[in-house]
Amino acid sequence: MNTIATRLADVQQRIHDAAIKYGRLDKTIQLLAVSKTRPAENIRAALGAGQHCFGESYLQEAVEKIQQLSDAQVQWHFIGRIQSNKTKVIAEHFDWVHGLCSFKHAQRLNDQRPGNLSPLNVCLQINLSNETSKAGIAPEEATELAHLVHNLPRLRLKGLMTLPAPTETLEQQRQPFQALRELRDKIKTHELPLETLSMGMSGDLEAAIAEGATIIRVGTAIFGPRNYKK
Ligand SMILES: *Cc1c(COP(=O)(O)O)cnc(C)c1O
């Protein structure tokens, strides 16, 4: 087996072990392979090992890879920061967007989603305390934005996403994930179930699974260390 296939199997084992430990079903936890900064050949290796969902953060390299892999069955997730002048490219190339933080961007993505594609799946990014990046909206703003986004016909609001600063212990790691789950439970309604909790990365996926993650975004543990500081 090649290295990527081996690492992928290790990550799947971690997901399985955590699912058992915390009383979850494996199939309720989707693995998103974060392929930012990796060449298309690495994605092909993961595809060959059965991985079909990939997350990208940098649009130019993402679009190149999407074109190089147009023969393959890939579900593409945009997990980077959204800029207003890039929403059209995102709306045209991706199946999911995880980092939605403003109604302005939501409207642009909605208006620019091509008619021949299904609605764009989106998550609102929530900035809980201690974030590394300044992206994301405050929890107090989430209910209002969720209802506004829900009314856009070309977007499908799936849930919430967060990207907490790294911490040491499992207990510390669980705190922001618990807060995201509780926020989701507060906002959700019958019409707006917000089933997706996009949370957990290579270093804290067990904590995220413990708190109900439905999508974990894993880069390093599958593809190895990234060599440049992106
Ligand atoms: C890079 C990135 C990841 C993956 O991080 P790893 O530590 O490599 O698993 C997850 N989510 C987002 C938003 C990222 O930018």
The ligand as an SDF file (V2000), in Angstrom:
LIG
                    3D

 15 15  0  0  0  0  0  0  0  0999 V2000
   -6.0170   23.0180    6.8280 C   0  0  0  0  0  0  0  0  0  0  0  0
   -7.3840   22.9010    7.4040 C   0  0  0  0  0  0  0  0  0  0  0  0
   -7.8090   21.6980    7.9940 C   0  0  0  0  0  0  0  0  0  0  0  0
   -6.9350   20.4770    8.1380 C   0  0  0  0  0  0  0  0  0  0  0  0
   -5.9980   20.6300    9.1420 O   0  0  0  0  0  0  0  0  0  0  0  0
   -5.0100   19.4200    9.5440 P   0  0  0  0  0  0  0  0  0  0  0  0
   -4.4860   19.8340   10.8570 O   0  0  0  0  0  0  0  0  0  0  0  0
   -3.9730   19.3360    8.4760 O   0  0  0  0  0  0  0  0  0  0  0  0
   -5.8360   18.1790    9.6200 O   0  0  0  0  0  0  0  0  0  0  0  0
   -9.1180   21.6560    8.4680 C   0  0  0  0  0  0  0  0  0  0  0  0
   -9.9540   22.7070    8.3620 N   0  0  0  0  0  0  0  0  0  0  0  0
   -9.5790   23.8630    7.7950 C   0  0  0  0  0  0  0  0  0  0  0  0
  -10.5480   24.9920    7.7230 C   0  0  0  0  0  0  0  0  0  0  0  0
   -8.2850   23.9980    7.3120 C   0  0  0  0  0  0  0  0  0  0  0  0
   -7.9060   25.1670    6.7670 O   0  0  0  0  0  0  0  0  0  0  0  0
  1  2  1  0
  2  3  1  0
  2 14  2  0
  3  4  1  0
  3 10  2  0
  4  5  1  0
  5  6  1  0
  6  7  2  0
  6  8  1  0
  6  9  1  0
 10 11  1  0
 11 12  2  0
 12 13  1  0
 12 14  1  0
 14 15  1  0
M  END
$$$$
